Every structure is written in structure tokens, then in C-alpha cells.
């Protein structure tokens, strides 16, 4: 067995797990729409970081970072149960 190959695969595995997941809603033309959505989401995602970024005409509401798939699954199920859809999943 080639130890350099297995070490390389281990490095890839470690890098994959350092990626963070973000959920993006938007874009919104008006800041008020993004703030209203954030307030609605905080009703059932109170422990999650929810930020608004952007500028007039192009506001994004971002949930995250989400550090692992278990947290993502929990947030996904809460969003679905509360009829929130239309977000994009970003991995950075």
C-alpha cells in the first residue's frame, strides 16, 4: 500500500470537513423584506446565526455557518415544517 496516497486521501477528507454550509434566501429589493423574513425565521431558529448582507436592490438573508450535516438536517426539517423554501445551499 502506498502511504503517500493514503495520506493524501486523509488530507482531502480533513479539508472536506472544514467546509461550512450556508443557506441563502434572496435577493430582496427592499431591506424590510429581508428583516421580516429574519424575524420569522428567528421564531424557530433562535440559536442560529441569521445575517442580512448586501445593498439596496440586492439583499441576501444568510443562515450559517452550519458546521455539520446533523445541524443542517435539523435546520432543513424546521424550515420545511414551517413552509420556508426557496433558499440556495452554499458550501464554503
Residue, then its C-alpha position, 0 to 999 in steps of 0.5 A: x500500500x502506498x502511504x503517500x496516497x493514503x495520506x493524501x486521501x486523509x488530507x482531502x477528507x480533513x479539508x472536506x470537513x472544514x467546509x461550512x454550509x450556508x443557506x441563502x434566501x434572496x435577493x430582496x429589493x427592499x431591506x424590510x423584506x429581508x428583516x421580516x423574513x429574519x424575524x420569522x425565521x428567528x421564531x424557530x431558529x433562535x440559536x442560529x446565526x441569521x445575517x442580512x448582507x448586501x445593498x439596496x436592490x440586492x439583499x441576501x438573508x444568510x443562515x450559517x455557518x452550519x458546521x455539520x450535516x446533523x445541524x443542517x438536517x435539523x435546520x432543513x426539517x424546521x424550515x420545511x415544517x414551517x413552509x420556508x423554501x426557496x433558499x440556495x445551499x452554499x458550501x464554503 
